[in-house]
């Protein structure tokens, strides 16, 4: 169906395209196994880019030696892939800027007593 046909039928041309908010909701289901807190609230997700059916995220870990790093990154990829309209997920591990507790949501910092 062409874009014009979709618009003529009242269906937006972007139907089936995942939104950044949907990606964020999926990432809220990904938890750090040691802290049992989601990676968004922990401030581990630095960027989300949606390009059609491709979703790319830039994320970090609490430390380069994080023993749960592979698990967390794999969980992030799997959760995003469950979203309708997503065909490809790229998870980029970045270390700049380096993660610090200040990157956490303030309510999470308070909960942890930081």
C-alpha positions as CSV (number, residue, x, y, z in Angstrom):
1,X,0.0,0.0,0.0
2,X,1.5,3.4,-0.9
3,X,1.9,6.2,1.5
4,X,-0.9,8.2,-0.2
5,X,-3.3,5.2,0.0
6,X,-2.5,4.9,3.7
7,X,-3.2,8.6,4.3
8,X,-6.4,8.4,2.2
9,X,-7.7,5.6,4.4
10,X,-7.0,7.6,7.6
11,X,-4.0,5.5,8.6
12,X,-0.9,7.5,9.3
13,X,2.1,6.9,7.1
14,X,4.1,6.0,10.2
15,X,1.9,3.2,11.3
16,X,4.0,0.2,12.4
17,X,7.0,2.4,13.2
18,X,8.1,2.2,16.8
19,X,8.5,5.4,18.8
20,X,11.2,6.4,21.2
21,X,8.7,6.3,24.1
22,X,7.9,2.6,23.2
23,X,11.6,1.8,23.3
24,X,11.9,3.5,26.7
25,X,9.0,1.4,28.0
26,X,10.7,-1.7,26.8
27,X,14.0,-0.7,28.4
28,X,12.3,-0.2,31.7
29,X,11.8,-3.9,31.8
30,X,15.6,-4.4,31.7
31,X,17.0,-4.5,35.2
32,X,20.4,-4.5,36.7
33,X,20.4,-8.0,38.4
34,X,22.5,-6.7,41.3
35,X,20.4,-3.6,42.1
36,X,17.1,-4.9,40.7
37,X,16.5,-1.4,39.2
38,X,15.8,-0.7,35.5
39,X,18.5,0.6,33.3
40,X,16.7,3.9,32.4
41,X,16.3,4.9,36.1
42,X,19.9,4.0,36.7
43,X,20.9,6.4,33.9
44,X,22.7,3.7,31.9
45,X,20.9,4.6,28.6
46,X,22.5,7.6,27.0
47,X,20.7,7.7,23.6
48,X,18.0,6.1,21.6
49,X,17.8,6.5,17.8
50,X,14.8,5.1,15.8
51,X,15.2,4.9,12.0
52,X,12.2,3.0,10.6
53,X,12.5,-0.6,11.7
54,X,16.0,-0.1,13.2
55,X,16.6,0.9,16.8
56,X,20.0,1.9,18.0
57,X,20.8,2.6,21.7
58,X,23.9,4.0,23.3
59,X,24.3,2.7,26.8
60,X,26.9,2.2,29.4
61,X,27.4,0.1,32.6
62,X,28.1,1.2,36.1
63,X,31.8,0.1,35.7
64,X,33.9,-1.5,33.0
65,X,34.3,-4.6,35.1
66,X,30.5,-5.0,35.6
67,X,30.0,-8.8,35.7
68,X,26.4,-8.5,34.5
69,X,27.2,-6.3,31.4
70,X,26.6,-9.0,28.8
71,X,23.4,-10.0,30.4
72,X,22.1,-6.4,30.7
73,X,23.0,-5.6,27.1
74,X,21.4,-8.9,25.8
75,X,18.2,-8.2,27.8
76,X,18.0,-4.7,26.3
77,X,18.3,-6.1,22.8
78,X,15.7,-8.8,23.4
79,X,13.2,-6.4,25.0
80,X,13.5,-3.9,22.1
81,X,13.1,-6.8,19.6
82,X,9.7,-7.6,21.1
83,X,8.3,-4.3,19.9
84,X,6.1,-4.6,16.7
85,X,7.8,-3.0,13.7
86,X,11.4,-3.5,15.0
87,X,13.6,-5.6,12.7
88,X,17.1,-4.6,13.8
89,X,18.5,-3.6,17.2
90,X,22.0,-2.2,17.7
91,X,23.3,-1.8,21.2
92,X,26.4,0.3,21.5
93,X,28.4,0.1,24.7
94,X,30.0,3.5,25.4
95,X,32.2,4.7,28.2
96,X,32.0,8.5,27.5
97,X,30.8,10.1,29.6
98,X,31.7,7.7,32.3
99,X,28.7,6.7,34.4
100,X,28.4,8.2,37.9
101,X,25.6,7.9,40.4
102,X,24.5,11.5,39.5
103,X,23.2,10.0,36.2
104,X,20.5,8.1,38.2
105,X,17.0,9.5,38.5
106,X,16.9,11.6,41.7
107,X,14.2,9.4,43.3
108,X,16.4,6.3,42.7
109,X,19.4,8.0,44.2
110,X,17.2,8.9,47.3
111,X,16.0,5.3,47.4
112,X,19.5,4.0,47.5
113,X,20.5,6.6,50.0
114,X,23.0,8.4,47.7
